[in-house]
């Protein structure tokens, strides 16, 4: 095996190389240059050292994306401690469970999280540190209290004349398999699965991103962070890769509503955008489809010469909506609606779909937008193998298996779950079902645990039915479930548009029933919907915007 470079050495090299460049900005707020990040890292290292933190100790982080969150994470790794990123959307109980299960000594918290948690429910914690200003929310250690109170003096004593790039010397991991972070897929008691991510997986994901993006991503380029950094997808491809490249990362510290995101694209003009499907679909459905779905426009777009010109104009308008400097949008975390994907590919818009898992930190498959195949999520990436566990992988869906440098060490303190996920040959069993074409493109058919067994033993993939339903008029999102051996569709309509059109609840029900009739006409008998239910509220979702199916079964 080729020698794997030190990941922490890459962090150190990036800070030194891009010392005078802008690094991190809280959108519409303050900016840190790479040298400012280095100074803050050094102060946190002093705080850790003087409060007795040792290499290998766990340090948890929970808060909305912001510059100081990134600093806290970098400081943790480069000190030799193990980071425990916690999604800020977790409930207080889930945060308590995660902190306790990981045996964290310190916890960094954002403003909102600070007001939700109960320190008494985390008795082993030695201190809670506020992310915005690194002040102490609570200290149970005299060493920590004194270190924080004297931090500036201690920094001045360590660097009496100046602090320059030559003063930086970070901890270097001793082995590629050394534990870097524990990322929790759930915070619920009894279901907590802490994915143990080694340094080799962080480096391998970085190496992949460098090989596919370095031609388009350069020092000083603007990028935007929308996804939670506590999620591996956002951490790897909205933060780590960009920071290592010398980019200027902007954090949306507010809740990223469609309006906030759209304005940020205009202001920041990012080079690449990493997104979950929901963000892209909302923009296309609200801003573009109302103009392109008229009968006259449909005819014109299929007229050879006129259609090409119209598509070029639409592509430019969509391009400008994302800032106007974009090389590519990479969608992951869930399936992109096929209607939206087909439209964007038809106008030659630079969008592609990748596939990954927290257990692979996260990337498994990807292709550049220029070679992306409709409906697929790309081919296996560098350092990874992928295969389909099926007698006929090209036609019969089977479980997607993968192995390589990206794969986790296992689940923290959960040998049983580790044994189920990793087999003796090193293959990670994803739990996803898919097929593969001759060129190696993977097509996901759904989660094995979501698959429904039809009345005569047919395999029904609800995600495929939902994708078709979501393309019908005024359907925002849907869920297909099985009840009493019948398929039922739960539908959340586009309430905003229904209200604007003065539609009564009876009108909405009538339209949705029409949609079900149209859907059923396109489905085999065993996939037909027996009845539907209207949901006025959006379905509850995970941080990566996948619907929490278990709540509706």
C-alpha positions as CSV (number, residue, x, y, z in Angstrom):
1,X,0.0,0.0,0.0
2,X,1.2,3.5,-0.8
3,X,2.4,5.5,2.1
4,X,-0.5,7.7,3.4
5,X,0.6,11.3,4.3
6,X,-0.2,12.8,7.7
7,X,-3.5,14.6,7.6
8,X,-2.6,17.0,10.3
9,X,0.6,17.8,8.4
10,X,-1.7,18.8,5.5
11,X,-3.5,21.2,7.9
12,X,-0.2,22.7,9.0
13,X,1.0,23.1,5.5
14,X,-2.2,24.8,4.3
15,X,-2.1,27.4,7.1
16,X,1.6,28.2,6.4
17,X,1.0,28.4,2.6
18,X,-2.0,30.6,2.8
19,X,-1.0,32.7,5.8
20,X,-2.1,36.0,4.4
21,X,-5.3,34.9,2.6
22,X,-8.9,35.2,3.9
23,X,-9.9,31.8,5.3
24,X,-13.3,31.9,7.2
25,X,-16.1,34.4,7.2
26,X,-19.4,34.3,9.1
27,X,-21.7,35.5,6.4
28,X,-22.3,39.3,6.9
29,X,-19.9,39.1,9.8
30,X,-16.2,39.0,10.7
31,X,-13.5,37.4,8.6
32,X,-10.5,35.3,9.8
33,X,-7.3,35.0,7.7
34,X,-5.4,31.8,7.8
35,X,-2.9,33.4,10.3
36,X,-5.9,34.4,12.6
37,X,-7.0,30.7,12.5
38,X,-3.5,29.7,13.5
39,X,-3.4,32.1,16.4
40,X,-6.8,30.9,17.7
41,X,-5.7,27.2,17.3
42,X,-2.6,28.0,19.3
43,X,-4.6,29.5,22.1
44,X,-6.9,26.5,22.3
45,X,-3.8,24.2,22.4
46,X,-2.6,26.2,25.4
47,X,-6.0,25.9,27.0
48,X,-6.0,22.1,26.4
49,X,-2.5,21.7,27.7
50,X,-2.9,23.7,30.9
51,X,-6.3,22.0,31.7
52,X,-4.8,18.6,31.5
53,X,-6.2,17.3,28.1
54,X,-4.2,14.5,26.7
55,X,-3.7,13.1,23.3
56,X,-6.6,10.7,22.5
57,X,-9.1,12.5,24.9
58,X,-12.5,13.2,23.4
59,X,-13.6,16.8,22.7
60,X,-17.2,17.3,21.6
61,X,-18.5,20.2,19.4
62,X,-22.1,21.1,19.0
63,X,-23.4,24.3,17.4
64,X,-24.3,25.9,14.1
65,X,-21.7,26.4,11.4
66,X,-19.4,29.3,12.1
67,X,-15.7,30.2,11.9
68,X,-15.0,29.4,15.5
69,X,-16.6,25.9,15.1
70,X,-14.0,25.3,12.3
71,X,-11.2,26.6,14.5
72,X,-12.3,24.4,17.5
73,X,-12.4,21.3,15.2
74,X,-8.9,22.0,13.7
75,X,-7.5,22.7,17.2
76,X,-8.8,19.4,18.5
77,X,-7.2,17.3,15.7
78,X,-3.9,19.2,15.6
79,X,-3.6,18.8,19.4
80,X,-4.0,15.0,19.0
81,X,-7.4,14.8,20.7
82,X,-10.4,13.0,19.1
83,X,-13.2,15.3,17.8
84,X,-16.8,14.4,18.5
85,X,-18.9,16.6,16.2
86,X,-22.6,16.6,17.3
87,X,-25.4,17.8,15.0
88,X,-26.9,21.0,16.5
89,X,-30.3,19.7,15.4
90,X,-30.1,17.0,18.0
91,X,-32.4,17.3,21.0
92,X,-30.9,18.1,24.4
93,X,-31.3,14.5,25.4
94,X,-29.5,13.3,22.3
95,X,-26.7,15.7,23.0
96,X,-26.4,14.5,26.6
97,X,-26.4,10.8,25.4
98,X,-23.7,11.5,22.7
99,X,-21.4,13.4,25.1
100,X,-21.8,10.7,27.7
101,X,-21.4,7.8,25.3
102,X,-18.3,9.3,23.7
103,X,-16.7,10.0,27.2
104,X,-15.9,13.6,26.1
105,X,-13.9,15.7,28.6
106,X,-14.8,19.1,27.1
107,X,-17.8,20.3,25.1
108,X,-17.8,23.3,22.7
109,X,-21.4,24.8,22.3
110,X,-23.1,27.4,20.2
111,X,-25.5,30.0,21.5
112,X,-28.7,28.1,20.8
113,X,-27.3,24.8,22.1
114,X,-26.0,26.5,25.3
115,X,-29.6,27.4,26.2
116,X,-30.9,23.9,25.6
117,X,-28.6,21.5,27.4
118,X,-28.4,20.6,31.1
119,X,-24.8,20.3,32.3
120,X,-26.0,18.1,35.2
121,X,-27.0,15.4,32.7
122,X,-23.3,15.2,31.5
123,X,-21.6,14.6,34.9
124,X,-18.2,13.5,33.4
125,X,-17.7,16.7,31.5
126,X,-14.9,18.9,32.9
127,X,-16.0,22.0,31.1
128,X,-18.3,23.6,28.5
129,X,-16.8,26.2,26.3
130,X,-18.9,28.8,24.3
131,X,-17.9,28.6,20.6
132,X,-18.6,32.3,19.7
133,X,-15.9,33.7,22.1
134,X,-14.4,30.7,23.8
135,X,-15.5,31.8,27.2
136,X,-16.4,29.2,29.8
137,X,-20.0,28.4,30.2
138,X,-19.1,26.0,33.0
139,X,-15.9,24.7,34.6
140,X,-15.6,21.7,36.9
141,X,-11.8,22.0,36.9
142,X,-9.5,24.5,38.6
143,X,-6.9,23.8,35.9
144,X,-9.4,24.8,33.2
145,X,-10.6,27.9,35.0
146,X,-7.1,29.2,35.6
147,X,-6.0,28.3,32.1
148,X,-8.9,30.3,30.6
149,X,-8.5,33.3,32.9
150,X,-4.8,33.5,32.1
151,X,-4.9,32.5,28.4
152,X,-3.7,35.7,26.9
153,X,-0.8,35.9,29.4
154,X,0.2,32.3,28.7
155,X,0.1,33.0,25.0
156,X,2.3,36.0,25.5
157,X,4.8,34.0,27.6
158,X,5.0,31.3,24.9
159,X,5.5,33.8,22.1
160,X,7.1,36.9,23.7
161,X,8.1,38.6,20.5
162,X,5.8,37.5,17.8
163,X,3.7,34.6,16.5
164,X,4.6,33.6,13.0
165,X,4.1,30.6,10.7
166,X,7.5,29.2,11.7
167,X,6.1,28.8,15.3
168,X,3.6,26.3,14.1
169,X,4.2,22.6,14.8
170,X,1.2,20.4,15.1
171,X,0.7,16.9,16.4
172,X,1.2,14.3,13.6
173,X,-0.8,11.1,13.8
174,X,1.3,8.1,14.5
175,X,-0.6,5.8,12.2
176,X,-3.1,6.2,9.3
177,X,-5.5,4.0,11.3
178,X,-5.3,6.3,14.4
179,X,-8.7,7.6,15.5
180,X,-9.4,11.2,14.3
181,X,-13.1,11.6,15.2
182,X,-16.3,9.9,16.2
183,X,-19.3,10.9,14.2
184,X,-22.7,9.8,15.6
185,X,-25.4,8.7,13.2
186,X,-28.0,8.9,16.0
187,X,-28.2,10.4,19.4
188,X,-31.0,8.2,20.7
189,X,-30.3,5.9,23.7
190,X,-30.0,2.3,22.5
191,X,-29.4,3.4,18.9
192,X,-26.3,5.5,19.3
193,X,-23.7,4.5,16.6
194,X,-20.5,6.4,16.9
195,X,-18.7,6.0,13.6
196,X,-14.9,5.8,14.3
197,X,-13.3,7.7,11.5
198,X,-9.5,7.2,11.2
199,X,-7.0,9.8,9.8
200,X,-6.6,7.7,6.6
201,X,-10.3,8.2,5.8
202,X,-10.0,12.0,6.1
203,X,-6.9,12.0,4.0
204,X,-8.4,9.7,1.4
205,X,-11.5,11.8,1.0
206,X,-9.2,14.9,0.7
207,X,-7.1,13.1,-1.9
208,X,-10.1,12.2,-4.0
209,X,-11.5,15.8,-3.8
210,X,-8.1,17.2,-4.8
211,X,-7.9,15.0,-7.9
212,X,-11.3,15.9,-9.2
213,X,-11.5,19.5,-8.2
214,X,-8.1,21.1,-8.1
215,X,-8.4,22.0,-11.8
216,X,-11.3,24.2,-10.9
217,X,-10.8,25.2,-7.3
218,X,-8.0,27.6,-6.4
219,X,-6.6,29.6,-3.5
220,X,-8.7,32.7,-2.8
221,X,-11.8,31.2,-4.5
222,X,-15.1,31.8,-2.6
223,X,-17.0,28.8,-1.4
224,X,-20.1,28.5,0.8
225,X,-20.9,26.2,3.7
226,X,-24.6,25.3,3.9
227,X,-24.6,21.7,5.3
228,X,-23.8,21.1,9.0
229,X,-20.0,20.7,9.5
230,X,-20.9,18.0,12.1
231,X,-22.2,15.9,9.2
232,X,-19.4,14.1,7.3
233,X,-20.7,15.3,3.9
234,X,-20.5,19.0,4.8
235,X,-17.3,18.6,6.8
236,X,-15.3,16.8,4.0
237,X,-16.5,18.8,1.0
238,X,-17.6,22.2,2.2
239,X,-14.8,22.7,4.8
240,X,-11.8,20.4,4.8
241,X,-11.2,20.4,1.0
242,X,-11.7,24.1,0.7
243,X,-9.5,25.0,3.7
244,X,-6.7,22.8,2.5
245,X,-6.9,24.5,-0.9
246,X,-6.6,28.1,0.5
247,X,-10.2,29.0,-0.4
248,X,-12.3,31.6,1.4
249,X,-15.2,29.8,3.1
250,X,-18.4,31.6,4.0
251,X,-20.6,30.2,6.8
252,X,-24.4,30.7,6.8
253,X,-24.6,31.1,10.6
254,X,-28.4,31.6,10.3
255,X,-30.9,28.9,9.5
256,X,-30.3,28.5,5.7
257,X,-33.8,29.2,4.4
258,X,-34.2,29.2,0.6
259,X,-34.3,33.0,0.6
260,X,-31.1,33.3,2.7
261,X,-29.3,30.7,0.5
262,X,-30.4,32.4,-2.7
263,X,-29.1,35.8,-1.5
264,X,-25.8,34.2,-0.3
265,X,-25.3,32.6,-3.8
266,X,-25.6,36.1,-5.3
267,X,-23.3,37.8,-2.8
268,X,-20.6,35.1,-2.5
269,X,-20.5,33.7,-6.0
270,X,-19.2,30.2,-5.0
271,X,-17.0,28.1,-7.4
272,X,-18.6,24.8,-6.3
273,X,-21.8,24.1,-4.4
274,X,-22.3,21.1,-2.2
275,X,-25.9,20.5,-1.5
276,X,-28.7,18.1,-0.6
277,X,-31.4,17.7,-3.2
278,X,-34.0,19.7,-1.2
279,X,-32.1,23.0,-1.7
280,X,-31.7,22.5,-5.4
281,X,-35.3,21.2,-6.0
282,X,-36.9,24.1,-4.2
283,X,-35.0,26.7,-6.2
284,X,-35.8,25.0,-9.5
285,X,-39.5,24.4,-8.7
286,X,-40.1,27.9,-7.4
287,X,-37.9,30.0,-9.7
288,X,-37.7,28.0,-13.0
289,X,-40.5,25.5,-13.5
290,X,-43.3,28.1,-13.4
291,X,-41.7,29.7,-16.5
292,X,-40.9,26.5,-18.4
293,X,-43.9,24.3,-17.7
294,X,-46.4,26.4,-19.7
295,X,-47.8,24.6,-22.8
296,X,-46.3,27.2,-25.2
297,X,-42.8,26.9,-23.6
298,X,-42.9,23.1,-23.7
299,X,-43.5,23.2,-27.5
300,X,-40.8,25.8,-28.0
301,X,-38.2,23.9,-26.0
302,X,-38.7,20.9,-28.3
303,X,-38.3,22.9,-31.5
304,X,-34.7,22.2,-32.8
305,X,-33.2,25.7,-33.3
306,X,-35.4,27.8,-31.1
307,X,-35.3,25.2,-28.3
308,X,-31.5,25.3,-28.2
309,X,-31.5,29.1,-27.8
310,X,-34.2,28.9,-25.1
311,X,-32.3,26.3,-23.2
312,X,-29.2,28.4,-23.4
313,X,-31.0,31.4,-22.0
314,X,-32.6,29.3,-19.2
315,X,-29.3,27.7,-18.4
316,X,-27.7,31.2,-18.0
317,X,-30.5,32.3,-15.7
318,X,-30.2,29.3,-13.5
319,X,-26.4,29.8,-13.6
320,X,-26.8,33.4,-12.4
321,X,-29.2,32.2,-9.6
322,X,-26.3,30.2,-8.2
323,X,-23.9,33.2,-8.3
324,X,-22.6,33.1,-11.9
325,X,-19.1,31.7,-11.2
326,X,-20.1,28.1,-10.6
327,X,-18.1,25.1,-12.0
328,X,-20.3,22.4,-10.5
329,X,-23.1,21.5,-8.1
330,X,-22.5,18.2,-6.3
331,X,-25.7,16.7,-4.8
332,X,-25.6,14.0,-2.2
333,X,-27.3,12.8,1.0
334,X,-30.4,11.6,-0.8
335,X,-31.8,11.0,-4.3
336,X,-32.3,14.0,-6.6
337,X,-35.8,14.1,-8.0
338,X,-35.7,12.7,-11.5
339,X,-37.8,15.4,-13.1
340,X,-35.5,18.1,-11.8
341,X,-32.4,16.1,-12.7
342,X,-33.7,15.4,-16.3
343,X,-34.5,19.1,-16.8
344,X,-31.0,20.3,-15.6
345,X,-29.2,17.8,-17.7
346,X,-31.4,18.7,-20.7
347,X,-30.2,22.3,-20.5
348,X,-26.6,21.1,-19.9
349,X,-26.4,22.6,-16.4
350,X,-23.3,21.6,-14.4
351,X,-24.8,19.3,-11.8
352,X,-23.8,15.8,-10.7
353,X,-24.9,13.3,-8.0
354,X,-22.5,11.5,-5.6
355,X,-23.1,8.8,-3.0
356,X,-21.6,8.2,0.3
357,X,-22.1,7.2,4.0
358,X,-20.8,8.5,7.3
359,X,-19.1,5.2,7.6
360,X,-16.9,6.1,4.6
361,X,-16.2,9.7,5.7
362,X,-18.3,9.9,3.4
363,X,-17.5,9.4,-0.3
364,X,-18.1,6.1,-2.2
365,X,-19.1,7.1,-5.8
366,X,-18.9,10.2,-8.0
367,X,-18.4,11.4,-11.5
368,X,-17.9,14.9,-12.9
369,X,-21.0,16.6,-14.3
370,X,-19.7,16.3,-17.9
371,X,-19.8,12.5,-17.7
372,X,-22.7,12.1,-15.2
373,X,-25.3,9.6,-16.3
374,X,-28.9,10.4,-15.6
375,X,-30.3,8.6,-12.6
376,X,-26.9,7.3,-11.4
377,X,-24.7,8.4,-8.5
378,X,-21.4,7.9,-10.3
379,X,-18.7,5.3,-10.2
380,X,-16.4,4.2,-7.4
381,X,-13.9,6.8,-6.4
382,X,-10.1,6.6,-6.0
383,X,-9.1,4.4,-3.0
384,X,-12.5,2.6,-3.0
385,X,-14.0,-0.6,-4.5
386,X,-17.8,-1.1,-5.0
387,X,-19.8,-4.2,-5.8
388,X,-23.4,-5.3,-5.9
389,X,-24.4,-8.4,-3.9
390,X,-26.7,-9.8,-6.5
391,X,-26.8,-12.8,-8.9
392,X,-27.3,-10.3,-11.8
393,X,-25.9,-6.9,-10.6
394,X,-26.9,-5.2,-13.8
395,X,-30.6,-6.1,-13.6
396,X,-31.5,-7.4,-10.1
397,X,-30.9,-4.9,-7.2
398,X,-28.6,-6.1,-4.5
399,X,-26.9,-4.6,-1.5
400,X,-24.2,-2.1,-2.3
401,X,-20.9,-3.2,-0.7
402,X,-17.7,-1.1,-0.6
403,X,-14.2,-1.3,0.9
404,X,-11.1,0.9,0.8
405,X,-9.2,3.6,2.7
406,X,-12.4,5.6,3.4
407,X,-14.1,2.9,5.5
408,X,-14.4,3.4,9.2
409,X,-12.7,1.5,12.0
410,X,-16.1,0.4,13.4
411,X,-18.7,1.7,15.8
412,X,-17.5,3.0,19.1
413,X,-18.3,0.6,21.9
414,X,-20.6,-1.4,19.7
415,X,-18.9,-4.7,18.5
416,X,-22.2,-6.3,17.5
417,X,-23.1,-3.4,15.1
418,X,-19.6,-3.4,13.7
419,X,-19.7,-7.1,13.0
420,X,-23.0,-6.6,11.1
421,X,-21.6,-3.7,9.0
422,X,-18.0,-4.9,8.3
423,X,-17.4,-8.4,7.0
424,X,-14.2,-10.5,7.4
425,X,-12.9,-9.3,4.0
426,X,-13.3,-5.6,4.8
427,X,-16.5,-4.9,2.8
428,X,-18.8,-2.3,4.4
429,X,-22.4,-3.4,3.9
430,X,-24.2,-0.1,3.2
431,X,-27.8,-1.3,3.6
432,X,-28.6,0.4,0.3
433,X,-29.9,-1.5,-2.8
434,X,-28.6,-0.8,-6.3
435,X,-27.6,-2.0,-9.7
436,X,-24.5,-1.3,-11.7
437,X,-24.1,-0.8,-15.5
438,X,-21.3,-1.9,-17.8
439,X,-19.3,1.3,-17.1
440,X,-19.5,1.0,-13.4
441,X,-22.2,3.6,-12.8
442,X,-24.3,2.8,-9.7
443,X,-28.0,3.3,-9.6
444,X,-29.6,3.3,-6.1
445,X,-33.0,1.6,-5.8
446,X,-33.6,2.3,-2.2
447,X,-32.8,1.3,1.4
448,X,-33.0,-2.4,2.1
449,X,-34.9,-1.6,5.3
450,X,-37.4,0.5,3.3
451,X,-38.1,-2.1,0.7
452,X,-41.7,-3.3,0.8
453,X,-42.6,-6.9,0.0
454,X,-45.6,-7.0,-2.4
455,X,-48.6,-9.4,-2.1
456,X,-47.0,-12.0,-4.4
457,X,-43.4,-11.5,-3.1
458,X,-42.6,-8.5,-5.4
459,X,-39.9,-6.1,-4.3
460,X,-41.4,-2.6,-4.1
461,X,-39.0,0.3,-3.7
462,X,-41.0,3.2,-2.2
463,X,-38.4,5.8,-3.1
464,X,-39.0,5.2,-6.8
465,X,-42.8,5.7,-6.5
466,X,-42.2,8.8,-4.4
467,X,-39.9,10.3,-7.0
468,X,-42.7,9.9,-9.6
469,X,-45.3,11.3,-7.3
470,X,-43.2,14.3,-6.3
471,X,-43.1,15.4,-10.0
472,X,-46.9,15.8,-10.2
473,X,-48.7,19.1,-9.7
474,X,-48.3,20.9,-6.3
475,X,-46.8,17.9,-4.6
476,X,-43.9,19.1,-2.4
477,X,-42.9,15.8,-0.9
478,X,-44.4,12.4,-0.2
479,X,-44.0,9.1,1.6
480,X,-45.2,5.7,0.4
481,X,-45.9,3.1,3.1
482,X,-47.6,-0.2,3.5
483,X,-50.7,-0.6,5.7
484,X,-52.8,-3.7,5.9
485,X,-51.0,-5.0,2.8
486,X,-52.0,-1.9,0.8
487,X,-49.8,1.0,-0.4
488,X,-50.7,4.4,1.0
489,X,-49.3,7.8,0.0
490,X,-48.8,10.5,2.5
491,X,-48.6,13.8,0.6
492,X,-47.5,17.3,1.7
493,X,-48.8,19.7,-0.9
494,X,-47.3,23.0,-1.9
495,X,-49.4,25.0,0.6
496,X,-48.0,28.4,-0.4
497,X,-49.0,27.9,-4.0
498,X,-52.4,26.4,-3.1
499,X,-53.1,29.4,-0.9
500,X,-52.0,31.9,-3.6
501,X,-54.5,30.2,-6.0
502,X,-57.3,30.4,-3.4
503,X,-57.7,26.6,-3.5
504,X,-60.0,25.2,-0.8
505,X,-59.0,22.0,1.1
506,X,-61.5,20.2,-1.1
507,X,-59.8,21.5,-4.2
508,X,-56.4,20.3,-2.9
509,X,-57.8,16.8,-2.1
510,X,-59.4,16.6,-5.5
511,X,-56.1,17.5,-7.2
512,X,-54.1,15.0,-5.2
513,X,-56.6,12.3,-6.0
514,X,-56.1,13.2,-9.7
515,X,-52.3,12.9,-9.1
516,X,-52.7,9.4,-7.6
517,X,-54.8,8.3,-10.6
518,X,-52.1,9.6,-13.0
519,X,-49.4,8.0,-10.9
520,X,-51.2,4.6,-10.8
521,X,-51.6,4.6,-14.6
522,X,-47.8,4.5,-14.8
523,X,-47.1,1.8,-12.2
524,X,-47.4,-2.0,-12.3
525,X,-50.3,-3.4,-10.5
526,X,-48.4,-4.3,-7.3
527,X,-47.1,-0.6,-7.0
528,X,-50.4,1.1,-7.3
529,X,-51.5,3.4,-4.4
530,X,-54.7,2.3,-2.7
531,X,-55.4,5.7,-1.0
532,X,-53.7,8.9,0.0
533,X,-53.5,11.2,3.1
534,X,-52.8,14.9,3.1
535,X,-50.2,16.3,5.5
536,X,-50.4,20.0,6.1
537,X,-47.0,20.2,7.7
538,X,-43.6,19.2,6.2
539,X,-42.4,15.7,7.2
540,X,-39.8,15.7,9.9
541,X,-36.3,15.3,8.5
542,X,-32.8,14.3,9.4
543,X,-30.0,16.9,9.2
544,X,-29.3,15.8,5.6
545,X,-33.0,16.4,4.8
546,X,-34.1,12.8,4.5
547,X,-37.6,12.1,5.8
548,X,-37.7,10.3,9.1
549,X,-39.7,7.4,7.8
550,X,-40.0,5.6,11.1
551,X,-42.1,8.4,12.5
552,X,-44.9,7.7,10.0
553,X,-45.0,3.9,9.9
